[in-house]
Amino acid sequence: MKTIYIKPVVHTAVALAVAALLSACGTVGKDFVAPQGADTPAYRHGAAEPQEQAVRLPADWWTVFGDATLSQLEQRALHDSPTVRAAAQRLVQAQAQLGITRTGELPTVGVSAGVSNSRTSAETPMGVTFGHKSIKGTEYSVGANFSYELDLWGRVRRAVEAADAQALAAQDDRDGVMLMLSSQVATTYWQLRGLDADIAILNDALATRRESQQLIEARFNAGLSNELDVSRTRIERANAEADIQEAQRQRNTLEHALAVLVGASPSQAILPPAAAGVAATLPQPPAIPVGLPASLLGQRPDLAASVATLKAFNAQVGVAEGAFYPSVSLTGNFGFASETLSNLAQGNARQFSVGPLALSLPVFEGGRLRANATLAKARYDEAVANHEGRLLTALREVEDALSDVQQRKQQGDVQAQAQQAAARAVQVAQARYDRGVSTYLDVTDAQRSALAADRAAAQIRTQRLLATVAVARALGGGWQQGAPEATVAQASR
């Protein structure tokens, strides 16, 4: 009896061993080779001194600005933004799909139990054979079954490889969403700070315009000025007030956008107006380590996701080629069946089968398999072209941002000279008017020029900060590709 019980187990073990041996025969399709990075030796608009590839931004790249408010907003956005949560769920979906695909590498095992009652007709040929008697009774059964596709040509392995690459691409896409979100938060924040500086300048100008209006009106009442000068001062005062309202309107719009970026309601004030002394001051932009163009492929999550997508499409070509080869599957079952429940576990009640070892070979598919292979190859070639385009776009974004940093700095230096000249012009025009050498029109023109120069300087300082954010984003914001993450379910197993 012991030999009888062990025999089906031996058959099954031998069959599985043969299946595992045959599964290692080979793998259809070509192994993936990652594309090379940019062959440019250095960035055209990078710093003159040589850049070290090992120097990178920190993972929390916005901390290089040294602004506590910005850091709080960034952390809040990465934690509360619906965009990040949606990207995280796309990653969970890709990981779940990978888990589904991996099941094809393992046997399918199931258990079953049942009870049935039947009665055959006594008037059928079988009933006549038994003397016009019917066959009736109850049957109890319990057993297990398995099925396994022998991956002789590696089709299943290629499918798992494709799903694994797609999960990694989803992980990189999520990181790319987080990088884009953090850059949008920083951009919006510095635009807001720039408008605060502009409003501070306009408030100072409004105070000056009001003081001038009072002086000119007093001179007019004393007969020392004319009504035209009074009208000019009123016009300048009203224009300054209108400019403040327009700047405040723009600030409100940006604050609403910033609230949405951090996952808050636009009706909620997330940034109080800056104090007068702080609002007019914008920090100097920090220096960003640029590195080499060849390292850009490993610095940007979108390019890493593009490479992972390439790997997935390359594996899909192997899956399509595997359809041309035979498919071999093995099935089996083992269990017990008995008319009475008490005899169900007896040796005579056992039943088992190993096989069939089934082979399925496509003979005529009307060109479907060849069309599928052509489609898979075309998708891979398209992905290669798209990746090359993304790499060129990434290089262009870096060069654009570096060029902006250089040109904005030079523009700021020249604008500082314009500010000094405009401020001096106001002093000269006011002195000439006080001595009666010129009209108040010269003072008005000088004040307009000085106000425009001050506002332009504040705008340039803001643009320099925005250009620095663009450089950090274009270089990947200190991103590094981590190991593929596991879902909560996978981590708990």
C-alpha positions as CSV (number, residue, x, y, z in Angstrom):
1,M,0.0,0.0,0.0
2,K,2.8,2.4,0.7
3,T,4.3,1.9,-2.8
4,I,0.9,2.5,-4.3
5,Y,0.5,5.9,-2.6
6,I,4.1,7.1,-3.5
7,K,3.8,6.1,-7.1
8,P,1.7,9.1,-8.4
9,V,3.9,11.5,-6.4
10,V,7.0,10.1,-8.1
11,H,5.4,10.5,-11.5
12,T,4.4,14.0,-10.8
13,A,7.9,14.9,-9.5
14,V,9.5,13.4,-12.6
15,A,7.2,15.3,-14.9
16,L,7.8,18.6,-13.1
17,A,11.6,18.0,-13.3
18,V,11.4,17.3,-17.0
19,A,9.3,20.5,-17.4
20,A,11.8,22.6,-15.5
21,L,14.7,21.2,-17.6
22,L,12.9,21.8,-20.9
23,S,11.9,25.3,-19.8
24,A,15.6,26.3,-19.7
25,C,16.1,25.5,-23.4
26,G,16.2,29.0,-24.6
27,T,14.6,32.4,-24.8
28,V,13.0,33.9,-27.9
29,G,13.8,37.4,-29.0
30,K,16.9,39.5,-28.4
31,D,18.2,40.5,-25.0
32,F,17.7,44.2,-24.4
33,V,20.7,46.6,-24.7
34,A,20.2,50.0,-23.1
35,P,20.8,53.0,-25.4
36,Q,23.8,55.2,-24.9
37,G,23.5,58.7,-23.4
38,A,24.5,62.0,-25.1
39,D,27.9,62.0,-26.7
40,T,28.3,65.8,-26.2
41,P,31.4,66.5,-24.1
42,A,30.0,69.4,-22.3
43,Y,27.0,71.7,-22.2
44,R,27.3,74.7,-24.5
45,H,26.1,77.2,-22.0
46,G,27.5,75.5,-18.9
47,A,30.1,77.0,-16.6
48,A,33.6,77.6,-18.1
49,E,35.3,75.5,-15.4
50,P,35.1,71.7,-15.8
51,Q,32.1,70.0,-14.2
52,E,32.4,66.9,-12.2
53,Q,29.9,64.2,-12.9
54,A,29.8,63.1,-9.3
55,V,28.5,66.5,-8.1
56,R,24.7,66.3,-7.9
57,L,21.8,68.2,-6.4
58,P,20.3,66.8,-3.2
59,A,17.1,64.8,-3.5
60,D,15.2,67.7,-1.9
61,W,16.7,70.0,-4.5
62,W,14.6,73.0,-3.5
63,T,16.5,73.3,-0.2
64,V,19.4,74.9,-2.1
65,F,17.4,78.1,-2.1
66,G,17.5,78.2,1.7
67,D,13.8,79.2,2.0
68,A,11.9,77.6,4.8
69,T,8.5,78.6,3.4
70,L,9.3,77.0,0.0
71,S,10.4,73.8,1.7
72,Q,7.2,73.6,3.7
73,L,5.1,74.1,0.5
74,E,7.1,71.4,-1.3
75,Q,6.7,68.8,1.4
76,R,3.0,69.6,1.6
77,A,2.6,69.3,-2.2
78,L,4.3,65.9,-2.4
79,H,2.2,64.6,0.5
80,D,-1.2,66.0,-0.4
81,S,-1.3,66.6,-4.2
82,P,-3.9,64.4,-6.0
83,T,-1.6,64.3,-9.0
84,V,1.0,62.4,-7.0
85,R,-1.6,60.1,-5.5
86,A,-2.9,59.3,-9.0
87,A,0.7,58.6,-10.2
88,A,1.2,56.3,-7.2
89,Q,-1.9,54.3,-8.1
90,R,-0.7,53.9,-11.7
91,L,2.4,52.4,-10.2
92,V,0.3,50.0,-8.0
93,Q,-1.6,49.0,-11.2
94,A,1.6,48.2,-13.0
95,Q,2.9,46.2,-10.1
96,A,-0.3,44.2,-9.9
97,Q,-0.1,43.5,-13.6
98,L,3.4,42.3,-13.1
99,G,2.2,39.9,-10.4
100,I,-0.5,38.6,-12.7
101,T,2.0,38.0,-15.5
102,R,4.5,36.2,-13.1
103,T,1.8,33.6,-12.3
104,G,2.5,32.2,-15.8
105,E,5.9,31.0,-14.6
106,L,4.4,28.7,-11.9
107,P,2.1,25.7,-12.0
108,T,-1.6,26.3,-11.4
109,V,-2.8,24.1,-8.5
110,G,-6.4,23.7,-7.3
111,V,-8.3,21.6,-4.8
112,S,-11.8,20.4,-5.1
113,A,-14.4,18.5,-3.1
114,G,-17.9,17.5,-3.9
115,V,-20.8,15.2,-3.4
116,S,-23.3,14.1,-6.0
117,N,-26.4,11.8,-6.2
118,S,-27.4,10.2,-9.4
119,R,-29.8,7.6,-10.8
120,T,-29.7,6.2,-14.4
121,S,-32.7,5.1,-16.4
122,A,-33.5,1.4,-16.4
123,E,-34.8,1.6,-20.0
124,T,-31.5,2.8,-21.5
125,P,-29.2,0.3,-23.3
126,M,-27.1,0.3,-20.2
127,G,-30.1,-0.4,-18.0
128,V,-31.3,-3.2,-20.3
129,T,-27.9,-4.8,-20.1
130,F,-28.2,-4.9,-16.3
131,G,-31.7,-6.5,-16.5
132,H,-33.8,-3.4,-16.7
133,K,-32.2,-2.0,-13.5
134,S,-31.2,1.5,-12.8
135,I,-27.9,2.5,-11.3
136,K,-28.2,4.9,-8.4
137,G,-26.0,6.1,-5.6
138,T,-24.1,8.9,-3.9
139,E,-20.5,9.8,-4.7
140,Y,-18.1,11.7,-2.4
141,S,-14.9,13.1,-3.9
142,V,-11.9,15.2,-2.9
143,G,-8.8,15.9,-4.9
144,A,-6.2,18.3,-6.3
145,N,-5.3,19.2,-9.8
146,F,-2.5,21.1,-11.5
147,S,-1.6,22.5,-14.9
148,Y,1.7,23.9,-16.1
149,E,2.8,25.4,-19.4
150,L,6.4,24.4,-20.2
151,D,8.1,27.6,-21.2
152,L,10.4,25.9,-23.7
153,W,11.2,29.0,-25.7
154,G,11.0,31.7,-23.0
155,R,7.8,33.3,-24.2
156,V,6.5,33.5,-20.6
157,R,9.9,34.8,-19.4
158,R,9.7,37.6,-22.0
159,A,6.2,38.5,-20.9
160,V,7.4,38.7,-17.3
161,E,10.3,40.8,-18.5
162,A,8.0,43.2,-20.3
163,A,5.7,43.6,-17.3
164,D,8.6,44.1,-15.0
165,A,10.0,46.9,-17.3
166,Q,6.5,48.5,-17.4
167,A,6.3,48.5,-13.6
168,L,9.7,50.2,-13.5
169,A,8.6,52.7,-16.1
170,A,5.5,53.5,-13.9
171,Q,7.8,54.0,-10.9
172,D,9.9,56.4,-12.9
173,D,6.8,58.2,-14.2
174,R,5.7,58.7,-10.7
175,D,9.0,60.2,-9.8
176,G,8.8,62.4,-12.8
177,V,5.4,63.6,-11.7
178,M,6.8,64.5,-8.3
179,L,9.8,66.3,-10.0
180,M,7.4,68.3,-12.2
181,L,5.2,69.1,-9.3
182,S,8.0,70.3,-7.1
183,S,9.3,72.5,-10.0
184,Q,5.8,74.0,-10.5
185,V,5.5,74.7,-6.8
186,A,8.9,76.5,-6.8
187,T,8.2,78.4,-10.0
188,T,4.8,79.6,-8.7
189,Y,6.3,80.5,-5.3
190,W,9.1,82.7,-6.8
191,Q,6.6,84.3,-9.2
192,L,4.5,85.1,-6.1
193,R,7.6,86.5,-4.3
194,G,8.4,88.5,-7.4
195,L,4.9,90.1,-7.4
196,D,5.3,90.9,-3.7
197,A,8.5,92.7,-4.6
198,D,6.7,94.5,-7.4
199,I,3.8,95.5,-5.1
200,A,6.3,96.8,-2.6
201,I,7.9,99.0,-5.3
202,L,4.5,100.2,-6.4
203,N,3.5,101.0,-2.8
204,D,6.7,103.1,-2.4
205,A,5.9,104.9,-5.7
206,L,2.3,105.5,-4.6
207,A,3.5,107.1,-1.4
208,T,5.9,109.3,-3.4
209,R,3.1,110.2,-5.8
210,R,0.7,111.1,-3.0
211,E,3.4,113.3,-1.4
212,S,4.1,115.0,-4.7
213,Q,0.4,115.6,-5.2
214,Q,0.0,117.2,-1.8
215,L,3.0,119.5,-2.5
216,I,1.9,120.6,-6.0
217,E,-1.7,121.2,-4.7
218,A,-0.2,123.3,-1.9
219,R,1.9,125.3,-4.4
220,F,-1.1,125.7,-6.7
221,N,-3.2,127.0,-3.8
222,A,-0.4,129.5,-3.1
223,G,-0.2,130.6,-6.7
224,L,3.2,129.0,-7.3
225,S,2.1,126.3,-9.7
226,N,-0.5,125.7,-12.4
227,E,-3.5,123.4,-12.8
228,L,-1.7,121.3,-15.4
229,D,0.9,120.2,-12.9
230,V,-1.8,119.4,-10.4
231,S,-3.5,117.2,-13.0
232,R,-0.3,115.4,-13.8
233,T,0.3,114.5,-10.2
234,R,-3.2,113.2,-9.9
235,I,-2.8,111.1,-13.0
236,E,0.5,109.6,-11.7
237,R,-1.1,108.8,-8.3
238,A,-4.1,107.2,-10.0
239,N,-1.8,105.2,-12.3
240,A,0.2,103.9,-9.4
241,E,-3.0,102.8,-7.6
242,A,-4.2,101.0,-10.8
243,D,-0.8,99.2,-11.2
244,I,-1.1,98.0,-7.6
245,Q,-4.5,96.6,-8.2
246,E,-3.3,94.8,-11.4
247,A,-0.3,93.3,-9.5
248,Q,-2.6,92.2,-6.7
249,R,-4.9,90.5,-9.2
250,Q,-2.0,88.6,-10.7
251,R,-0.9,87.6,-7.2
252,N,-4.3,86.3,-6.3
253,T,-4.3,84.1,-9.4
254,L,-0.9,82.7,-8.6
255,E,-1.9,82.0,-5.0
256,H,-4.9,80.1,-6.2
257,A,-2.7,78.0,-8.5
258,L,-0.2,77.4,-5.7
259,A,-3.0,76.2,-3.4
260,V,-4.1,73.7,-6.0
261,L,-0.5,72.5,-6.5
262,V,-0.2,71.7,-2.8
263,G,-3.6,70.0,-2.6
264,A,-5.5,72.8,-0.8
265,S,-8.6,74.7,-1.7
266,P,-8.1,77.9,-3.6
267,S,-10.4,79.5,-1.1
268,Q,-7.8,78.9,1.6
269,A,-5.0,81.5,2.0
270,I,-1.8,79.5,2.1
271,L,0.6,82.4,2.0
272,P,0.1,85.7,3.9
273,P,1.3,88.9,2.2
274,A,5.0,89.4,2.9
275,A,6.2,92.1,5.2
276,A,7.2,95.3,3.5
277,G,10.9,94.9,4.2
278,V,10.9,91.2,3.1
279,A,8.7,91.7,0.1
280,A,11.1,94.0,-1.7
281,T,14.0,91.6,-1.3
282,L,14.6,88.7,-3.5
283,P,17.5,86.3,-2.8
284,Q,20.4,85.7,-5.1
285,P,19.9,82.4,-7.1
286,P,22.0,79.5,-5.9
287,A,24.6,77.8,-8.0
288,I,23.4,74.5,-9.5
289,P,25.9,71.7,-10.2
290,V,25.5,70.9,-13.9
291,G,27.5,67.8,-14.5
292,L,28.0,66.3,-17.9
293,P,25.5,65.6,-20.7
294,A,26.4,61.9,-20.7
295,S,25.0,61.6,-17.2
296,L,21.7,63.1,-18.1
297,L,20.2,59.7,-18.9
298,G,20.5,58.7,-15.3
299,Q,19.5,62.0,-13.8
300,R,16.0,62.4,-15.3
301,P,13.1,60.1,-14.4
302,D,11.4,60.7,-17.8
303,L,14.4,59.4,-19.7
304,A,14.8,56.5,-17.3
305,A,11.1,55.7,-17.9
306,S,11.7,55.9,-21.6
307,V,14.5,53.3,-21.4
308,A,12.3,51.0,-19.3
309,T,9.6,51.3,-21.9
310,L,12.1,50.4,-24.6
311,K,12.9,47.3,-22.6
312,A,9.2,46.4,-22.4
313,F,8.7,46.7,-26.1
314,N,11.8,44.7,-26.8
315,A,10.5,41.9,-24.6
316,Q,7.1,42.1,-26.4
317,V,8.9,41.3,-29.6
318,G,10.1,38.1,-28.0
319,V,6.6,37.3,-26.9
320,A,5.3,37.8,-30.4
321,E,8.1,35.6,-31.8
322,G,7.3,32.9,-29.2
323,A,3.9,32.5,-30.7
324,F,5.5,30.8,-33.8
325,Y,6.8,27.9,-31.6
326,P,4.9,25.0,-30.1
327,S,3.2,25.4,-26.8
328,V,3.6,22.4,-24.4
329,S,1.4,22.0,-21.3
330,L,1.2,19.4,-18.6
331,T,-1.9,18.6,-16.5
332,G,-2.6,16.1,-13.7
333,N,-4.8,15.4,-10.8
334,F,-4.9,13.2,-7.6
335,G,-7.7,12.5,-5.2
336,F,-10.2,10.1,-3.7
337,A,-13.7,9.2,-4.6
338,S,-16.1,6.8,-2.8
339,E,-19.8,5.9,-2.5
340,T,-19.6,6.3,1.2
341,L,-18.0,9.1,3.1
342,S,-16.4,6.7,5.6
343,N,-14.4,4.9,2.9
344,L,-13.3,8.1,1.2
345,A,-9.7,8.0,2.6
346,Q,-9.2,4.3,1.8
347,G,-6.5,3.3,-0.6
348,N,-8.9,1.7,-3.0
349,A,-10.7,5.0,-3.3
350,R,-7.8,6.9,-4.7
351,Q,-7.7,8.2,-8.3
352,F,-5.0,10.1,-10.2
353,S,-3.8,11.0,-13.6
354,V,-0.6,12.5,-15.0
355,G,-1.0,14.1,-18.4
356,P,-1.7,14.6,-21.0
357,L,1.5,16.3,-22.0
358,A,-0.2,18.3,-24.7
359,L,1.6,20.0,-27.6
360,S,-0.1,22.8,-29.6
361,L,1.6,24.0,-32.8
362,P,0.2,26.7,-35.0
363,V,0.0,25.6,-38.5
364,F,-2.2,28.1,-40.3
365,E,-3.2,31.5,-38.8
366,G,-3.9,33.4,-41.9
367,G,-0.8,35.7,-41.3
368,R,-2.0,36.7,-37.8
369,L,1.2,35.7,-36.1
370,R,3.5,37.3,-38.6
371,A,1.4,40.5,-38.4
372,N,1.7,40.5,-34.6
373,A,5.5,40.1,-34.8
374,T,5.7,43.0,-37.3
375,L,3.5,45.1,-35.1
376,A,5.7,44.4,-32.0
377,K,8.9,45.3,-34.0
378,A,7.3,48.5,-35.3
379,R,6.3,49.5,-31.8
380,Y,9.8,48.9,-30.6
381,D,11.3,50.9,-33.4
382,E,8.8,53.7,-32.7
383,A,9.8,53.6,-29.0
384,V,13.5,53.9,-30.0
385,A,12.7,57.0,-32.2
386,N,10.6,58.5,-29.4
387,H,13.4,58.0,-26.9
388,E,15.9,59.7,-29.1
389,G,13.5,62.6,-29.4
390,R,13.1,62.8,-25.6
391,L,16.8,62.8,-25.1
392,L,17.3,65.7,-27.6
393,T,14.4,67.6,-25.9
394,A,16.0,67.0,-22.5
395,L,19.3,68.4,-23.7
396,R,17.6,71.4,-25.2
397,E,15.8,72.1,-21.9
398,V,19.1,72.0,-20.1
399,E,20.7,74.3,-22.6
400,D,17.7,76.7,-22.6
401,A,17.8,76.9,-18.8
402,L,21.6,77.4,-18.6
403,S,21.4,80.1,-21.3
404,D,18.6,81.8,-19.4
405,V,20.8,81.8,-16.2
406,Q,23.7,83.4,-18.1
407,Q,21.6,86.0,-20.0
408,R,19.5,87.0,-17.0
409,K,22.6,87.6,-14.9
410,Q,24.0,89.9,-17.6
411,Q,20.7,91.6,-18.0
412,G,20.5,92.2,-14.3
413,D,24.0,93.8,-14.3
414,V,22.9,96.2,-17.0
415,Q,19.6,96.9,-15.4
416,A,21.3,97.9,-12.2
417,Q,23.1,100.7,-14.2
418,A,19.7,101.8,-15.6
419,Q,18.3,102.0,-12.0
420,Q,21.2,104.2,-10.8
421,A,20.8,106.5,-13.8
422,A,17.0,106.7,-13.4
423,A,17.3,107.5,-9.7
424,R,19.8,110.3,-10.4
425,A,17.5,111.6,-13.1
426,V,14.7,112.0,-10.6
427,Q,16.9,114.0,-8.3
428,V,18.1,116.3,-11.0
429,A,14.6,116.8,-12.4
430,Q,13.2,117.6,-9.0
431,A,16.0,120.0,-8.2
432,R,15.5,121.8,-11.6
433,Y,11.8,122.0,-11.0
434,D,12.3,123.4,-7.5
435,R,14.6,126.1,-8.9
436,G,12.0,126.9,-11.6
437,V,14.4,125.9,-14.4
438,S,12.1,123.2,-15.8
439,T,8.4,122.2,-15.7
440,Y,6.9,119.4,-13.6
441,L,6.6,117.3,-16.8
442,D,10.4,116.6,-16.5
443,V,9.8,115.3,-12.9
444,T,6.9,113.1,-14.1
445,D,9.0,111.6,-16.9
446,A,11.9,110.9,-14.6
447,Q,9.7,109.3,-12.0
448,R,8.1,107.1,-14.6
449,S,11.5,106.0,-15.9
450,A,12.7,105.3,-12.3
451,L,9.6,103.3,-11.5
452,A,10.0,101.3,-14.8
453,A,13.7,100.6,-14.0
454,D,12.9,99.4,-10.5
455,R,10.1,97.1,-11.6
456,A,12.2,95.8,-14.5
457,A,15.1,95.0,-12.0
458,A,12.7,93.1,-9.7
459,Q,11.3,91.2,-12.7
460,I,14.8,90.2,-13.8
461,R,15.7,89.0,-10.2
462,T,12.5,86.9,-10.3
463,Q,13.4,85.5,-13.7
464,R,16.9,84.6,-12.5
465,L,15.3,82.5,-9.7
466,L,12.9,80.9,-12.2
467,A,15.8,80.1,-14.5
468,T,17.6,78.4,-11.6
469,V,14.4,76.3,-11.0
470,A,14.4,75.4,-14.6
471,V,18.0,74.3,-14.5
472,A,17.3,72.1,-11.5
473,R,14.3,70.5,-13.1
474,A,16.0,70.0,-16.5
475,L,18.9,68.2,-14.7
476,G,16.5,65.9,-12.8
477,G,16.4,67.6,-9.5
478,G,18.9,65.3,-7.9
479,W,16.8,62.2,-8.8
480,Q,18.4,58.7,-8.8
481,Q,16.6,55.6,-9.9
482,G,16.0,53.3,-7.0
483,A,15.4,49.5,-6.9
484,P,12.0,48.4,-8.1
485,E,9.5,48.9,-5.4
486,A,7.2,46.2,-4.2
487,T,3.5,46.5,-3.4
488,V,2.2,46.2,0.1
489,A,0.9,42.7,-0.7
490,Q,4.3,41.6,-2.2
491,A,6.2,43.0,0.8
492,S,4.0,41.1,3.2
493,R,4.5,37.7,1.6
